[in-house]
């Protein structure tokens, strides 16, 4: 339904799942991975805002004690995924990547976060495959990958969207069940910073002042 249904269609599907006892966690996992897939299909401002909007709505839901409001926020988050999907510019130019079709890189013996983010500067899809392989093989090392991602944003971010996107996805990754978390993090590379990107002018000025 998230691929082709309207905002009303997906909200109806979610309401039926909730009434049938499907866990809210499972529904949010589907929404966040669907949003990550939009970013894979068309890295840009619209897909970026799909993820930051979900982050805000889920946070709001986690902070209220009103069960009805929590459900309304879940439905709002659901509808936004389809509305952002339909709002992608140049719909005919949107790719067909699928987050559950992402294949982990075969060459993985030398994979480290530094290798992944060096690849990101040259090839987003290959870097995502490397990230998935690294995370699958090193379940306890997700923090090393996210720490590197965060450090590169500090060094190379030049726009408010760089910061709010990275904060949102790195926060949300901790709330997604393990079977989807690695794919969500791999998809997030499509808007994170590769290590070969120039440092921000602020960082350059700071280093010059301290030299």
Secondary structure, DSSP 8 states (H G I E B T S, - for coil): -TTT--HHHHHHHHHHHHHTT--HHHHHHHHHHHHHHHHHHS-SHHHHHHHHHHHHHHHHHHH---HHHHHHHHHHHHHHHHHHHHTSSSGGG-----GGG----S--TT--HHHHHHHHTT-HHHHHHHHHHHHHH-GGGHHHHHHHHHHHHHHH--SHHHHHHHHHHHHHHTTS-HHHHHHHHHHHGGGS--TTS---HHHHHHHHHH-
